Amino acid sequence: MIKAVMVMNTQGKPRLAKFYDYQPMEKQQELIRSVFSALSSRAENVSNFVEADAIFGLDSRLVYKHYATLYFVFVFDSSENELAMLDLIQVFVETLDKCFKNVCELDIVFNYSKMQTVLDEIVFGGQVLETSSAEVTKVVEEISKLEAASNAITLVPKTVSSWRGR
Amino acid sequence: MAGSSIMETLFQRTLEDLIKGMRLQLIGESVFISKALEEIRREIKSTDLHTKSIALQKLTYLNSLHAVDMSWAAFHAVECMSSSRFAEKRIGYVAASQSFNESTPVLLLITNQLRKDLTSVNEYEASLALECLAKIGTVDLARDLTPEIFTLLSSSKVFVRKKSIGVTMRVFEKYPDAVRVCFKRLVENLESSDPQSLSATVGVFCELAAKDPRSYLPLAPEFYRILVDSRNNWVLIKVLKIFAKLAPLEPRLAKKVTEPICEHMRRTGAKSLMFECVRTVVESLSVYESAVKLAVAKIRELLLEDDPNLKYLGLHALSIVAPKHLWAVLENKEVVIKSLSDEDANIKLESLRLVMAMVSESSIVEICRVLVNYALKSDPEFCNEILGSILSTCARNFYEIVMDFEWYVSLLGEMSRTPHCQKGEEIESQLIDVGMRVRDARPELVRVARSLLIDPALLGNPFLNRILSAAAWVSGEYVEYSLNPFELAEALIQPRASLLPASIRAVYLQSIFKILIFCVNSYLSQTETLADWEPKVLDSISDLASVRAPIEGECEEAFNPRVLGQPSADNSIEDIGNVDDGDGQTSKFVSFSKNGFTRESIANLLNLVEVAIRPLSRSLEVEILERACNILGLIEVLKREMPAVFQNEKVLEKEELEVLKLIKLMNDAFSEELGPVSVSAQERVPIPDGLVLKDNLADLDEIMGDVKLPSASSFSLESPYYGHRMDPASSNVQSNEDSEASNESMSLLAEHRKRHGLYYLPSEGNGTISNDYPPANDLKSVDTNQDDTEDFVKLTAQSLVSKKKPNYAKPRPVVVKLDEGESVPVVPKKQDSRDDLLSGAVRDILLGDDAEKLSSSIKGKEKVNMDPLDSKENMHDMENSHHRKTTSRRSKQQPHRKERGRTSLEKLGKEKEEHGGKVKSKSSHRHGRQKSRQKAEGSSDVIAQTPVIPDFLL
């Protein structure tokens, strides 16, 4: 199963951090830091795997991909295939690309919750449930529509009605 | 209130505003965050859910990326979850799944909300609830929501169904009894035509099987069908992972899946699937030669790829295959060795592991030589990896692989000198360990220790301190093997030794003490024996020594007296040596007398040591102070008692005999051999009566708090006393007592050793030293300029392929091993009780399935010896369980089940009474049935261990 997904920039600022087994907040910060220090010491054009046993405990592997200013990191155990995880990062980034049209770091910074929706559609409670980026895009759009609809109905009338209701 | 609510709503900053603001902020991030947090705290209290939810969303963001605590907002999250508007509900759910954990108190409040949303017609709402449950599901939630999950498992909406499949993982883990309800539907999804559900189901089974593969063996036919039919790589990878776990348990299954797996391996274009096939074969099907051959061929393809990922995985697969099929590694050794110089640290590490896997008795010398040269050139981190793996490989199983300890000991010395070496502790312990275990290695060990000790450059490197400490200990303990003890003593008192930390300095001093005793003892016993026969020779020795002494005195910092001494005195000393030989002395003795235990040299040594040690008698460190004073005391005694000896060797009067006795005693104490101590030795010492070991000493501090003195002041107070002692007149009595005391302690030590002799090893093997064997790495030590890689390839070609063992000039020396208690006791792995429960439940269901539909054979077997009563009961229970499965809405809570279990037990009891005599046969029959179940599963012991789960199928 997947233990954690992180997106961080090359300065070590986290842009997304999701842990699938509960970690206390301090621990999360520590993990992010140690992952970053492991990644930043690696040269370009080397393999995308890092031995993560020291950071995440036994039977942990880490796969990362470096796009422009961002690191995409997946941490998982022996129930996942390393190369498949690498492909999954690709799927994740492709989906983001479809959602934002040429995704860049700023898109991710400003659309935090949308990125989270995308990830939630791909990885569910540590398990990969969807590997097709078209399918994910469809669902994400559906959810945004639903959100917009619920907000549009409510925005102006809601405040007034709730005010009147009181 | 209302007004403020509107204002808040209209002017509230959204998450986007927050993020923008943070990017533009000029006041510093933490200040900005605390301001935003203030705002959030205010907004979140709003009665307007919209305002509340936006505030919660901002808080969730800050929590996730900026480590802001949000546990205080748990109730607000629950409120948002209950909103009827999707956007707000979603924010609530995201916040809950991010911040809730087992100990969140409001968790109890969300059960009904989750139930409501799980049954919602809106699939996205159901999905939110499922996601939340998958993340934070607790025992209670899992138990209470099992019926809803069961319904969703057969939902017509794939979007919800796949997530409900995913959530079963968490539900089963938390509440194993959910298996009884949901398992069948989960299995049904294995046959689903929908790829997403199938993929999710296989994923769940992969996780389940990883924890307890045996329980899922009955599902093998389903998995096999998927393996053969599916064309989805993701699904295939997961099925392969399942088979990798199942195959070792059932050889027939392994045989059956081998061919399809090989077929996939040949045909697939996806590297991920190919690699998974390879891994499955090398991990679990390594007995099938043809499959392994194919896998190794595929590994080779991976190794030749340019992509570092594939190369790394190829090496990784090789290291899995290595223990069983070393030929696979040997076939690819060029690649492996080239990879040692790869720029990628992962690849380097993997190839290092593989190189160490190739090591054998015959190749170790060469491989280590090249690796050490390699370590010299690589970056510090990898250098230490290399050294570490050499050390651990060689030390494995009591140096099993090392044939030639002289080589190994000199290798240890060489490794210590590697510039980046940080393995001081390991080298330290191995130097000492080899010294204690391998008698034959001691001469070389002392030689290595000498060369480490006399090098002043090593003293400045803190990583080598521990090694120097070991070297000092070795040189003191095994000084009798030294060619030149004087040189050792000089090395130990060199001025730069003051750079060492106190604890190691103390070891140095103790070693000096031992060396002094040894030298003086050798001298005295020499004069004792020689005095009667060859007075003239001795005169000539002392003459020669007196010639030599000034030279030595001048050049004592050069630490190379061997070279110095040779040109002037060699010939005549050789002569004396011969004379000695004629007198029947051992050859060992010759080498010492060669170095001249003469009156002059001993006196010289004493002076030298005294000058060097004197300042230490004012040291602030207790250990140093004490040991320095011991040495000074000894020197004073010797100086006082010895003049007679020095002046006239022929006359041995009573006094001298006393000195002789004293020195002999101390020498005896020191030459008692130390052996390796078993790790359990301490346990075997009986605890004396009245000794309370487990007393809590915490309150000791309170009592002793004011008694404790700062060590520095207490000892500097005493130093005048020591200074006073230097006055020769008054010191006599003092030092006499002193040495007597130390003498006493020596004998005490000897006595102690004798008494506890059973914990030290009896010496074995013979102590003869043969110097005819040349050190291994002297043979070809100069060809380092060559390219290491090529060199390495060549030598592995030579040494690995040729299977014949090289002819060693001498047999492998004895390595002392304790027969028991030296291996670390292996704690048997205890399975998690929850896992046990889960697998027990799964087994029940699966076997229940079998009993119901497929395996009539097992049932038949049961029927043969089934008495009517039991079969009735069986039927009854079967009905029960069936009933239970269909009427899923009825929640099955723990107390309920227990009650049921009890009632059935009571019923049993009644029946027992009724059928009086039948009881025995019945219970034995139950055993029989259990056995048949075990057979059906191919397991024998696991079931017997499963804890008592009320088993409805019985």
Boltz contact constraints between the chains, C-beta under 6 A:
constraints:
  - contact:
      token1: [A, 1]
      token2: [B, 207]
      max_distance: 6.0
  - contact:
      token1: [A, 14]
      token2: [B, 65]
      max_distance: 6.0
  - contact:
      token1: [A, 17]
      token2: [B, 64]
      max_distance: 6.0
  - contact:
      token1: [A, 22]
      token2: [B, 101]
      max_distance: 6.0
  - contact:
      token1: [A, 25]
      token2: [B, 67]
      max_distance: 6.0
  - contact:
      token1: [A, 29]
      token2: [B, 67]
      max_distance: 6.0
  - contact:
      token1: [A, 46]
      token2: [B, 308]
      max_distance: 6.0
  - contact:
      token1: [A, 46]
      token2: [B, 344]
      max_distance: 6.0
  - contact:
      token1: [A, 47]
      token2: [B, 308]
      max_distance: 6.0
  - contact:
      token1: [A, 47]
      token2: [B, 309]
      max_distance: 6.0
  - contact:
      token1: [A, 47]
      token2: [B, 312]
      max_distance: 6.0
  - contact:
      token1: [A, 47]
      token2: [B, 344]
      max_distance: 6.0
  - contact:
      token1: [A, 47]
      token2: [B, 346]
      max_distance: 6.0
  - contact:
      token1: [A, 48]
      token2: [B, 309]
      max_distance: 6.0
  - contact:
      token1: [A, 49]
      token2: [B, 346]
      max_distance: 6.0
  - contact:
      token1: [A, 79]
      token2: [B, 206]
      max_distance: 6.0
  - contact:
      token1: [A, 79]
      token2: [B, 207]
      max_distance: 6.0
  - contact:
      token1: [A, 79]
      token2: [B, 210]
      max_distance: 6.0
  - contact:
      token1: [A, 81]
      token2: [B, 237]
      max_distance: 6.0
  - contact:
      token1: [A, 81]
      token2: [B, 272]
      max_distance: 6.0
  - contact:
      token1: [A, 81]
      token2: [B, 276]
      max_distance: 6.0
  - contact:
      token1: [A, 83]
      token2: [B, 271]
      max_distance: 6.0
  - contact:
      token1: [A, 83]
      token2: [B, 272]
      max_distance: 6.0
  - contact:
      token1: [A, 83]
      token2: [B, 275]
      max_distance: 6.0
  - contact:
      token1: [A, 84]
      token2: [B, 237]
      max_distance: 6.0
  - contact:
      token1: [A, 84]
      token2: [B, 272]
      max_distance: 6.0
  - contact:
      token1: [A, 110]
      token2: [B, 19]
      max_distance: 6.0
  - contact:
      token1: [A, 112]
      token2: [B, 61]
      max_distance: 6.0
  - contact:
      token1: [A, 124]
      token2: [B, 134]
      max_distance: 6.0
  - contact:
      token1: [A, 124]
      token2: [B, 163]
      max_distance: 6.0
  - contact:
      token1: [A, 124]
      token2: [B, 166]
      max_distance: 6.0
  - contact:
      token1: [A, 125]
      token2: [B, 134]
      max_distance: 6.0
  - contact:
      token1: [A, 125]
      token2: [B, 135]
      max_distance: 6.0
  - contact:
      token1: [A, 125]
      token2: [B, 166]
      max_distance: 6.0
  - contact:
      token1: [A, 125]
      token2: [B, 170]
      max_distance: 6.0
  - contact:
      token1: [A, 127]
      token2: [B, 166]
      max_distance: 6.0
  - contact:
      token1: [A, 127]
      token2: [B, 203]
      max_distance: 6.0
  - contact:
      token1: [A, 129]
      token2: [B, 162]
      max_distance: 6.0
  - contact:
      token1: [A, 129]
      token2: [B, 166]
      max_distance: 6.0
  - contact:
      token1: [A, 129]
      token2: [B, 200]
      max_distance: 6.0
  - contact:
      token1: [A, 131]
      token2: [B, 234]
      max_distance: 6.0
  - contact:
      token1: [A, 146]
      token2: [B, 86]
      max_distance: 6.0
  - contact:
      token1: [A, 146]
      token2: [B, 124]
      max_distance: 6.0
  - contact:
      token1: [A, 147]
      token2: [B, 86]
      max_distance: 6.0
  - contact:
      token1: [A, 147]
      token2: [B, 87]
      max_distance: 6.0
  - contact:
      token1: [A, 150]
      token2: [B, 85]
      max_distance: 6.0
  - contact:
      token1: [A, 150]
      token2: [B, 86]
      max_distance: 6.0
  - contact:
      token1: [A, 150]
      token2: [B, 87]
      max_distance: 6.0
  - contact:
      token1: [A, 151]
      token2: [B, 87]
      max_distance: 6.0
  - contact:
      token1: [A, 154]
      token2: [B, 85]
      max_distance: 6.0
  - contact:
      token1: [A, 159]
      token2: [B, 6]
      max_distance: 6.0
  - contact:
      token1: [A, 159]
      token2: [B, 9]
      max_distance: 6.0
  - contact:
      token1: [A, 162]
      token2: [B, 48]
      max_distance: 6.0
  - contact:
      token1: [A, 163]
      token2: [B, 2]
      max_distance: 6.0
  - contact:
      token1: [A, 166]
      token2: [B, 2]
      max_distance: 6.0
